[in-house]
Amino acid sequence: MRLNDCHNFQDFRTLAKKRLPSPIFNYIDGGSDDESTYRRNTAAFETCDLVPSVLTGVKDIDLSVTVMGQKLDMPVYCSPTALQRLFHHQGERAVAGAAEKYGTMFGVSSLGTVSMEEIAKQVNTPQVYQFYFHKDRGLNRAMMERAKAAGVQVMMLTVDSITGGNRERDLRTGFSIPFRLTLAGMLQFALKPMWGINYVTHEKFRLPQLDEHIDMGSGATSIGDYFTNMLDPSMNWDDVAEMVKFWDGEFCLKGIMSREDARKAVDIGCTGIIISNHGGRQLDGSRSSFDQLAEIVDEVGDEIDVIFDSGVQRGTHVLKALSLGAKAVGIGRMYLYPLAAAGQPGVERALGLMKAELERDMKLMGKTSIKQLSRENLRFRP
């Protein structure tokens, strides 16, 4: 199987599985506990059907949107994800380059493997910085100041990760950073030698956003330790309100799942919220993002930019979310699998296929611009 054989999400997933050691593939692929929310995220789209219009004249399609002050050529952006250089040695550089080619937004994570400053110099496309709330309030401010100095346009605070989800696939393989693999996990690395060759022949793996604060080199601190020891479970709305005021710009909360929390985000001055359950990787048994989208849009959609992620695998999924009132849609696994499979060419192919799907599906829907999508072109099954 080669990159040109990949035509959809599942094809990229299959190719990534062939090329990655099993512990790393399962880190991307897995959810928490029984993975019921992970599965529901995509299945939820099947409860809703599109109702197309015909004979509307659809020669030219405009996919552009403006979200949190950023003009995007397409309504899909690459959401920040951690540890990307574990999946392919190009990591964030590949994803940022592909995002720039398709004129969309790209996010760097606190647990990213390329610095936000390097990405800002590499590409001229809107950049999001996603970070976590630390016990050290000075560290929180320092990270925001660093992002501001780097020219980051949008600050994104993840609010659903006060503690890490119970990802049992990782427990079985011993996956962690630094690696603490089980014997079975080590065997899987031996079966994929090309990954290991690329890993040791390129620059040393590191977390440049956290280098000054977390010692990965000695193996004394793991990602699990980071979540347990450095993040602040006492974070509350007053803390976030102070951060919003300090940033004084586009500020969104990622992980909002209730209309009450959406209202509070508006009240403290956020300019955006991301309806997300972290791709089913945190609280298993929670609602899917799509199931919660309509009621949150009804509550705050006229006051704040409502963005959507979790479970998206098709252009029609994007159109359904936009029809319910989302301003844009974030993808994670949808670009991580192609990144793992082929680096930047893989991500470019995935985004190119998504753009082609959106253009084709918009024509079949009888719509020429994203703003024409509405709940009138949706029907929910009983």
C-alpha positions as CSV (number, residue, x, y, z in Angstrom):
1,M,0.0,0.0,0.0
2,R,1.3,3.4,-1.0
3,L,0.2,7.0,-0.4
4,N,-1.6,7.2,-3.8
5,D,-3.7,4.2,-2.6
6,C,-5.1,6.3,0.2
7,H,-8.5,7.9,-0.6
8,N,-10.1,8.3,2.8
9,F,-9.6,8.4,6.5
10,Q,-9.6,4.6,6.9
11,D,-7.0,4.2,4.1
12,F,-4.6,6.6,5.9
13,R,-5.2,4.8,9.1
14,T,-4.3,1.5,7.5
15,L,-1.1,2.9,6.0
16,A,-0.1,4.4,9.3
17,K,-0.6,1.1,11.1
18,K,1.7,-0.6,8.6
19,R,4.5,2.0,9.2
20,L,4.3,2.7,12.9
21,P,5.4,0.5,15.8
22,S,2.2,-0.8,17.5
23,P,2.6,1.2,20.8
24,I,2.8,4.5,18.9
25,F,0.0,3.7,16.5
26,N,-2.2,2.8,19.4
27,Y,-1.3,6.0,21.2
28,I,-2.8,7.9,18.2
29,D,-5.6,5.4,17.6
30,G,-6.9,4.8,21.1
31,G,-9.4,6.4,23.4
32,S,-10.0,6.0,27.1
33,D,-11.5,3.1,29.1
34,D,-14.0,1.2,26.8
35,E,-13.6,3.8,24.0
36,S,-17.4,4.2,23.8
37,T,-17.2,8.0,23.4
38,Y,-14.5,7.5,20.8
39,R,-16.8,5.4,18.7
40,R,-19.8,7.5,19.3
41,N,-18.0,10.6,18.1
42,T,-18.2,9.4,14.5
43,A,-21.4,7.3,14.8
44,A,-23.3,10.4,15.9
45,F,-23.1,11.9,12.4
46,E,-25.1,8.9,11.2
47,T,-28.2,10.1,13.2
48,C,-28.4,13.2,10.9
49,D,-29.1,13.3,7.2
50,L,-28.4,16.0,4.6
51,V,-31.3,17.3,2.5
52,P,-29.9,18.7,-0.8
53,S,-31.3,21.3,-3.1
54,V,-31.1,21.2,-6.9
55,L,-30.9,23.5,-9.9
56,T,-29.3,26.3,-7.8
57,G,-26.3,27.1,-10.0
58,V,-23.2,25.8,-8.3
59,K,-20.4,26.5,-10.8
60,D,-18.2,28.3,-8.3
61,I,-17.8,27.2,-4.6
62,D,-16.5,29.4,-1.8
63,L,-15.2,27.4,1.1
64,S,-13.7,30.3,3.0
65,V,-14.7,31.2,6.6
66,T,-13.5,33.7,9.2
67,V,-13.1,32.3,12.7
68,M,-11.6,34.1,15.7
69,G,-10.5,36.9,13.4
70,Q,-8.6,34.5,11.0
71,K,-9.6,34.2,7.3
72,L,-9.3,30.6,6.3
73,D,-9.6,29.2,2.7
74,M,-11.5,26.2,4.0
75,P,-13.6,25.5,7.1
76,V,-11.3,22.8,8.4
77,Y,-8.1,23.4,10.4
78,C,-5.4,21.2,11.9
79,S,-6.0,21.2,15.7
80,P,-3.0,21.1,18.0
81,T,-1.8,17.6,18.9
82,A,1.1,16.4,21.0
83,L,4.3,14.5,20.2
84,Q,4.1,14.8,16.4
85,R,7.8,14.0,15.7
86,L,7.2,10.5,17.3
87,F,4.8,9.8,14.4
88,H,7.1,11.2,11.7
89,H,10.4,12.9,11.9
90,Q,9.1,16.0,10.2
91,G,6.4,16.4,12.9
92,E,4.8,19.9,13.2
93,R,6.9,21.2,10.3
94,A,5.1,18.9,7.9
95,V,1.6,19.7,9.2
96,A,2.3,23.5,9.3
97,G,3.6,23.4,5.7
98,A,0.5,21.5,4.5
99,A,-1.8,23.8,6.4
100,E,-0.2,26.8,4.7
101,K,-0.6,25.2,1.3
102,Y,-4.3,24.9,1.8
103,G,-4.7,28.3,3.5
104,T,-5.9,27.1,6.8
105,M,-5.0,27.4,10.5
106,F,-2.5,25.2,12.3
107,G,-2.0,24.6,16.0
108,V,1.1,24.0,18.1
109,S,0.7,22.2,21.4
110,S,2.5,22.7,24.7
111,L,3.5,19.1,24.2
112,G,4.6,19.9,20.6
113,T,8.0,18.7,19.3
114,V,8.9,21.8,17.3
115,S,8.9,25.3,18.8
116,M,6.2,27.8,18.1
117,E,8.9,30.3,17.1
118,E,10.3,28.0,14.4
119,I,6.8,27.4,13.0
120,A,6.1,31.1,13.0
121,K,9.2,31.7,10.9
122,Q,8.5,28.7,8.6
123,V,4.9,29.5,7.5
124,N,2.6,32.4,7.0
125,T,-0.6,30.9,8.1
126,P,-2.7,31.6,11.3
127,Q,-1.2,29.8,14.3
128,V,-3.0,28.6,17.4
129,Y,-1.0,27.9,20.6
130,Q,-2.7,25.3,22.8
131,F,-1.6,25.1,26.4
132,Y,-2.5,23.7,29.8
133,F,-3.0,25.5,33.1
134,H,0.0,25.0,35.5
135,K,0.2,25.2,39.2
136,D,2.9,27.8,38.6
137,R,1.0,31.0,37.7
138,G,4.2,32.6,36.6
139,L,4.8,29.8,34.1
140,N,1.3,30.4,32.7
141,R,2.1,34.0,32.1
142,A,5.5,33.3,30.7
143,M,4.1,30.9,28.2
144,M,1.5,33.4,27.0
145,E,4.2,36.1,26.7
146,R,6.3,33.8,24.7
147,A,3.4,33.0,22.4
148,K,2.6,36.7,22.0
149,A,6.3,37.4,21.1
150,A,6.2,34.6,18.5
151,G,3.2,36.2,16.8
152,V,0.7,33.6,17.7
153,Q,-2.8,34.8,16.7
154,V,-5.0,32.6,18.9
155,M,-4.5,31.3,22.4
156,M,-6.3,28.0,23.1
157,L,-6.6,26.8,26.7
158,T,-7.5,23.1,27.0
159,V,-9.9,22.7,29.9
160,D,-10.8,19.0,29.8
161,S,-7.4,17.6,30.8
162,I,-7.0,18.4,34.5
163,T,-5.9,14.8,34.6
164,G,-5.1,12.4,31.9
165,G,-7.7,9.9,30.6
166,N,-7.3,6.2,31.3
167,R,-5.9,5.0,28.0
168,E,-5.7,1.3,28.5
169,R,-4.0,0.6,25.2
170,D,-1.0,2.6,26.4
171,L,-1.0,0.6,29.7
172,R,-0.8,-2.7,27.8
173,T,2.1,-1.6,25.6
174,G,3.9,0.5,28.3
175,F,3.8,3.5,26.0
176,S,5.0,6.7,27.7
177,I,7.4,9.5,27.2
178,P,10.2,8.6,28.0
179,F,9.6,5.1,26.8
180,R,8.9,2.5,29.5
181,L,7.8,-0.3,27.2
182,T,6.7,-3.8,28.1
183,L,8.5,-6.7,26.5
184,A,5.6,-7.0,24.0
185,G,5.9,-3.3,23.2
186,M,9.6,-3.6,22.6
187,L,9.0,-6.4,20.2
188,Q,6.7,-4.3,18.2
189,F,9.4,-1.6,17.7
190,A,11.8,-4.3,16.5
191,L,9.2,-5.3,13.8
192,K,9.2,-1.8,12.4
193,P,12.9,-1.0,12.0
194,M,12.5,1.9,9.5
195,W,10.7,3.9,12.2
196,G,13.7,3.4,14.6
197,I,16.2,4.3,11.9
198,N,14.4,7.6,11.2
199,Y,14.1,8.3,14.9
200,V,17.8,7.9,15.7
201,T,19.1,9.6,12.5
202,H,17.2,12.8,12.9
203,E,17.4,15.5,15.6
204,K,16.9,14.5,19.2
205,F,13.3,14.2,20.3
206,R,12.4,17.1,22.6
207,L,9.5,19.2,23.8
208,P,10.7,22.8,23.1
209,Q,7.7,24.5,24.7
210,L,8.6,22.8,28.0
211,D,12.3,22.3,27.8
212,E,12.9,24.8,30.6
213,H,10.2,23.3,32.8
214,I,10.3,19.5,32.3
215,D,13.4,17.3,32.2
216,M,12.9,14.7,29.5
217,G,16.6,13.9,29.1
218,S,17.1,12.1,32.4
219,G,14.0,10.1,32.1
220,A,13.0,11.4,35.5
221,T,9.8,13.1,34.3
222,S,7.3,11.5,32.0
223,I,4.3,13.0,30.2
224,G,2.1,11.3,32.8
225,D,4.1,12.9,35.6
226,Y,3.6,16.3,33.8
227,F,-0.2,15.9,33.9
228,T,-0.1,14.7,37.5
229,N,2.4,17.0,39.1
230,M,2.5,20.2,37.0
231,L,-1.1,20.9,36.0
232,D,-3.4,22.5,38.5
233,P,-6.7,20.7,39.2
234,S,-7.9,23.7,41.2
235,M,-8.2,25.8,38.0
236,N,-11.5,27.7,38.0
237,W,-13.4,30.3,36.0
238,D,-11.8,33.2,37.9
239,D,-8.3,31.9,37.0
240,V,-9.2,31.7,33.3
241,A,-10.8,35.1,33.3
242,E,-7.5,36.6,34.5
243,M,-5.7,34.8,31.6
244,V,-8.2,36.1,29.1
245,K,-7.6,39.6,30.3
246,F,-3.8,39.2,30.3
247,W,-3.8,37.8,26.7
248,D,-6.0,40.6,25.5
249,G,-6.7,39.0,22.1
250,E,-8.4,36.0,20.5
251,F,-8.8,33.4,23.3
252,C,-10.7,30.2,23.1
253,L,-11.5,27.3,25.5
254,K,-11.1,23.8,24.1
255,G,-13.2,21.1,25.8
256,I,-16.5,22.9,26.3
257,M,-19.4,20.4,26.3
258,S,-22.3,22.1,28.1
259,R,-24.4,25.1,27.3
260,E,-23.8,26.4,30.9
261,D,-20.0,26.3,30.4
262,A,-20.4,28.0,27.0
263,R,-22.3,30.8,28.7
264,K,-19.6,31.2,31.3
265,A,-17.0,31.4,28.5
266,V,-18.9,34.3,27.0
267,D,-19.2,36.0,30.3
268,I,-15.4,36.0,31.0
269,G,-14.6,37.5,27.6
270,C,-13.5,34.5,25.5
271,T,-13.8,35.0,21.7
272,G,-14.2,31.3,20.9
273,I,-15.0,27.9,22.3
274,I,-14.3,24.5,20.9
275,I,-16.9,21.8,21.5
276,S,-14.7,18.8,22.1
277,N,-14.3,15.7,24.2
278,H,-10.7,15.3,23.3
279,G,-11.4,12.8,20.6
280,G,-12.8,10.3,23.2
281,R,-9.5,10.3,25.0
282,Q,-10.6,11.7,28.4
283,L,-14.0,11.0,30.0
284,D,-15.4,7.8,28.5
285,G,-19.1,7.7,28.5
286,S,-19.4,11.4,27.9
287,R,-21.6,12.8,25.1
288,S,-20.3,13.1,21.6
289,S,-19.4,16.6,20.4
290,F,-21.9,16.4,17.6
291,D,-24.7,15.5,20.0
292,Q,-24.0,18.7,22.0
293,L,-23.4,21.1,19.2
294,A,-27.0,22.4,18.5
295,E,-27.8,23.3,22.1
296,I,-24.5,25.1,22.6
297,V,-25.0,27.0,19.3
298,D,-28.5,27.9,20.4
299,E,-27.1,29.3,23.7
300,V,-24.1,31.4,22.5
301,G,-23.8,31.0,18.7
302,D,-24.6,34.7,18.1
303,E,-22.1,35.9,20.7
304,I,-19.0,33.8,20.3
305,D,-17.3,31.7,17.6
306,V,-18.4,28.1,18.2
307,I,-15.8,25.6,16.8
308,F,-16.2,21.9,16.6
309,D,-14.0,18.8,16.8
310,S,-13.9,15.1,17.6
311,G,-14.9,12.2,15.3
312,V,-14.7,14.0,11.9
313,Q,-13.7,11.6,9.1
314,R,-15.6,13.0,6.0
315,G,-16.5,16.2,4.2
316,T,-20.1,15.4,4.9
317,H,-19.3,15.4,8.6
318,V,-17.9,18.9,8.3
319,L,-21.0,20.1,6.4
320,K,-23.3,18.7,9.1
321,A,-21.4,20.5,11.8
322,L,-21.4,23.7,9.9
323,S,-25.1,23.4,9.2
324,L,-25.8,23.2,12.9
325,G,-23.9,26.4,13.4
326,A,-20.2,25.6,13.9
327,K,-17.9,28.3,12.4
328,A,-15.1,25.8,11.7
329,V,-14.1,22.2,12.3
330,G,-10.9,20.9,13.8
331,I,-9.3,17.6,12.8
332,G,-6.7,15.6,14.7
333,R,-6.4,11.9,13.8
334,M,-7.4,12.9,10.3
335,Y,-4.0,14.5,9.7
336,L,-2.0,12.4,12.2
337,Y,-2.5,9.1,10.3
338,P,-1.3,10.6,7.0
339,L,1.5,12.4,8.8
340,A,2.7,9.0,10.2
341,A,2.2,7.4,6.8
342,A,4.1,9.8,4.6
343,G,5.1,13.1,6.3
344,Q,4.1,16.4,4.6
345,P,3.0,14.7,1.3
346,G,0.6,12.6,3.4
347,V,-0.9,15.6,5.2
348,E,-1.2,17.5,1.9
349,R,-3.0,14.6,0.3
350,A,-5.4,14.4,3.3
351,L,-6.2,18.1,3.2
352,G,-6.5,18.0,-0.6
353,L,-9.0,15.1,-0.4
354,M,-11.0,16.9,2.2
355,K,-11.1,20.1,0.1
356,A,-12.2,18.1,-2.9
357,E,-14.9,16.3,-0.8
358,L,-16.2,19.7,0.5
359,E,-16.4,21.2,-2.9
360,R,-18.1,18.2,-4.4
361,D,-20.5,17.8,-1.5
362,M,-21.4,21.5,-1.5
363,K,-22.3,21.2,-5.2
364,L,-24.4,18.2,-4.5
365,M,-26.1,20.1,-1.7
366,G,-26.9,23.0,-4.0
367,K,-24.8,25.5,-2.0
368,T,-22.1,27.8,-3.2
369,S,-20.8,29.3,0.1
370,I,-20.5,28.0,3.7
371,K,-22.8,30.8,4.9
372,Q,-25.7,29.2,3.0
373,L,-25.6,26.1,5.1
374,S,-28.3,25.9,7.8
375,R,-30.4,23.5,9.8
376,E,-33.0,23.7,6.9
377,N,-30.7,21.2,5.0
378,L,-30.6,18.7,7.9
379,R,-33.0,16.1,9.2
380,F,-32.5,14.1,12.4
381,R,-33.7,10.5,12.5
382,P,-36.1,9.6,15.3
